[in-house]
Amino acid sequence: METASFAQNVKEQYKSSDNLQTRISLHAKYSQNEGGFDKMIESSYEFKPGDKVLEIGCGTGNYWIGRQDTIDMCSEFILADFSEGMINTSRRNLAGMHGIDFCVCDIQDLPFEDASFDVVIANMMLYHVPDLELALSEVKRVLKPGGTFYAATYGEKNVMPIVHEMLREYADAPKYNRHFMLENAWEPLRKYFNDVRLNRYTDKLLITDVNDLADYVLSLNGTSRIFGVPRETMIKVFTENCVDGVLTIPKEYGMFIGRA
């Protein structure tokens, strides 16, 4: 897939929050780890009073619901996304909260001055960015010396790599690949940040209705690298991979943490 076409597909699928909500719903319905991914994220963050915080790729903003104390501790708190639709959704979801500014922007061209933030967050989004090096250099530029970068992502043992393998006979796509996953994010991060470490999170999905998984795949709108596979084919293959009516898919995530 050409970079320009891929970038356009990403913009199209995140034009509104509907596709993202479909994927969130699958995890909410079938995940088994009672701690939850949000708990791992929360335990990774180390904010200090007066910090200036920027989250890029904020999505629906749902993570921050009920976390007014954290926002109040910060002297500046900005939620950013390159999709105006996502920012509008975040504004609605966080309408009852205060101290939050919103910004539509691209991580590859951040509209902020050098050394503006103590903390920059980019969770579950860097694998979509066409120019990863440019994105990381922009994050480094806007971080203060000694500032912290948080970036969550996932590994090969996860939904889409496994789905791609199940559909390999039908998918008109090359081998599944991402340029910012648990297995390959170390090198680019260490190029721009110091003391890079990783907090891991493991879980699994026990899917009892494979229609939900088909909805998940179709919600990706051209960015999944699975093209032209009919829904009925997906249902057939997913069903064949069930054991006693359950399709088990491991989930492997992690939070990378680096210092500017």
PyMOL commands that set and color helices and strands:
alter all, ss='L'
color gray80, all
select helices_A, chain A and resi 3-13+18-30+37-44+62-64+68-73+84-93+126-128+132-142+159-166+186-192+210-218+231-240
alter helices_A, ss='H'
color red, helices_A
select strands_A, chain A and resi 52-56+76-81+101-104+117-121+143-154+194-207+247-259
alter strands_A, ss='S'
color yellow, strands_A
deselect
rebuild
show_as cartoon
